[in-house]
Amino acid sequence: MSIALHNVVPHPLRMFLTDHHSEVWNTQATFNKGERVFVSAPSGKGKTTLLMILYGVRKDYDGEVVCGEQAIRSRNHTRWTSVRRDSISVLFQELRLFPEMTGLENVALKNAITGYADELKLKEYAVRLDVAECLYRPCRQLSLGQQQRIALIRSLMQPFEWLLLDEPFSHLDADNAAAMAALIDEECESREAGLIVAGFTPFAGLKCGRELGL
């Protein structure tokens, strides 16, 4: 499934884009099936906005986003919810974990919706990312780095053709970031899935074939 942006301009960025060249906004930009792309920009220039548009959460933009053969905004809520469940997963910058629930409960909640992986696979991911003990603690008691790794595991608990990552290593040291990058690479490769990562600068340990500037 490819994703194409046709002259998309987010409403909050209209004034900024009048004298700014972007490789994504207000142009023809295509993310091809299975492609890995790093989207770079300083803070406030639309990295999170782009991912939320692609995820179908934000609709405050001019132009059109076509996912597969159909524009996102032309799909009804039920149909788009189904597309997200089966084809698009996201790691939010703000993580969006339920603070009073344990790491395991947060991840299992996603898996209950999709039925994609069993608890053994979930725990295997946790061991690899060194958060096995965090599965049994409320997320409010975890560091931001631990929460970030739990949130990634949650994003893997569903099928996807595209994985969207918003500043995925922002709270991690080099070793934990490398472990997370390796898992992301393996999962995208095994699923033949595309990857779109938004951040300030590319992380050397994560394989991305193309970089676009906002």
N, C-alpha and C positions, 0 to 999 in steps of 0.2 A: 504494500500500500504506500503510494507516494503522497506527499503533502505539498501543495503549491500555494504560494501567496501572490495575489494579483493586486499590486498597487495598494497594499495594506498600510494604513496610517492610523495608529492609535490616537484617539482624540486628545489625550493629555500631552502628546508629543507634536501636535500640529505646528506650533510656533517654532519649536526647536528644529524641525525638519525642513523649514523653508530655506535655510542656508547650510544644510549639513548633508553630506553624501553618506548614504547607508547602503550596505550590500543586501539588506533585508527589507527595510521599510520603503514604501513608495516605489517599488520596482517589481520585477518578476523574479521570484526566488522559489526554487524547488528543492525539496529534500527527497532524494530518491530512496526507494525501498532498500533497506539494509545498510544505508549509508551512515557514517559516523561523522558528526559535525560539532565543532566547538564554536559557540557564539560568544564573542568577546565585546565588552563595552565597560566604560566607567559606571559607577553607581548613578542611578537615576536616568539612564538612557534607554531603558525598556527591556532588559534581559528577562526579568520576571514577567513583565507584560506579555512578551512574545510567547513564553511557555504557557501562560494561562490562556492566551488566545488559541494556541494549538490544542490545548486540553478542552477548549470549549467553555471555560468558565467566564471569560471576558468577551463581551460582544460590542464594546464601545470603540469601534474602529470603522474607518472607511475602507473600501476595497472588499476583497473576497478571499477567503481561505477555503481551498478545496482539498478534502481528505478522501483519497480514492477517486471516485468519480462524482462526488456530490459536495456541494458547499456545506460547511458546518452549520451555518445559520439557517439553512433550509431544512434541517432535520429536526423532527420534534424531540421533545425531552426524552421520551421513552426510547426512541431509536438511538439517540446520542449516548444515553446511559449504557446501552448495550454495546456500542462501539468502544466506549472507554473500558468497560469491564473485560472485553475480549481482545482489545487491540492496542490500547494506550495506557501506559503506567507512568506515574510521576513521583519524584521525590521533591516535595515542596521545600522552599528555602526556610520557611518557618516551621517545618516538620509536621505540624498538625497532629501530634499524638495526644491522646486523652491522658491528662496528667495523673488522675487517680487510678487509672488502670495499669496493670503491670505490662512490661514489655511483651510478654507472651500473649496477654489478653489483647493488646493493640494489634499484634500481628495476626493472631488467630481470628480476630474480627474480620479482617480483610479476607483471610482464607475461607472463612465461613460463607462469604458472599460468592467467591469464585470456585471453591473446591479444587483449586489447582494443585496444591502440594500437601503432603502429609506432615505431621508434627516432627517426624524424623528429619525430613529435609529442612524444616524450619530451624531445628536445633543444630543441624550441620552448618548452616549459614552462621548461626550465632557463635559457634566454636571458632569458625574461620575468622570472624571479625572480633574475637575476644570480648564478646558480650554475653556469654552463656549465663553468667550469674545475674546479669541485668534482666533476664527474662522473668524473674520472680520478684522484682522490686517495682513499686509504683514509678512511673516515668518521671514524676516530679522530683524523685530522689536521685535521678541520674544526671550526670554531667551532659553538657550540650553535645560533646563528642560521642558519648554513649547513645544519646537519643538519636543522633544523626545516623548511626549504624543500625539502630533498631528500625528507624524509618526506611532505610534502604531495604532491609529484609522484608518489611511490609510491602514495599513496591515490587518485590520479586514474587509475591504470593498471588500472582495472576498471570494468565497468558498475555503476551504483548507483541506487537509488531514494531512499536516505538517505545523507547524508554526516555523520558524527559527528566533531566537532572538540573536542579537550580542550586548553584553554589554547593555541590555535594561534599566538598572537602574543607569547608570553611572553618570547622571546629576541630579538625583532626591534625595530629602530628604526622610527620613524614611516614613512619612505619605503619600507622593505622590507615593513612590515606592510600599507601601502596597496596595494602591487603584489600581494601575496598575496591580500588581500581582493578585489581586482578579478578575479583569476583564479578564485577560489572562486565569486564571484557569476556570472561568465560560464558556468562549467561547470555549476552548479546550474540556471541558467536554460535552457541549451541541452539539458540532459538532463531538464528538468522534474522535478528531484529536490528532495526535502526536505532541510533543513539543521538540525542541532541543535548549537549551540555552547555549551560550558560555560566559564565564566570568572568573574572577580570583577566586572568592569564591561563593558558592551557596547563594542565597538570601533566608532567613528563611521563608519568606511569600509566596514563590512560591513552589508548590508541584512538586517535581521531584523524580521519583522512583529509578533512577540509576545515578551514577556519574562516568565519564570516564576522565582519565588524558591523556593529549597530551604529 
